[in-house]
């Protein structure tokens, strides 16, 4: 069974970033994301640890959750700072408004 005349695929240099009208904003967003979350997702290391140790599922789950919390630590800190601003900025504004001395 012959497949006929099938051309060979040609591959380019890879994916390119889409053109943007705001390169400064894109660079700032990428810089923030790299600052907040510099580590890759720890999926591969937990699978290797689970296969090699033979530990119970609960131990592997707690190990995975601890690695996942370490992975998301930057976002958790940003969320905590955001909640503090949401609570304390109106509270301080109310104190300045009501308690003008």
Secondary structure, DSSP 8 states (H G I E B T S, - for coil): ------------S-------S-HHHHHHHHHHHHHH--S--THHHHHHHHHHH---HHHHHHHHHHHHHHHTHHHHHHHHHHHHHHHHHHHHHHHHHH---
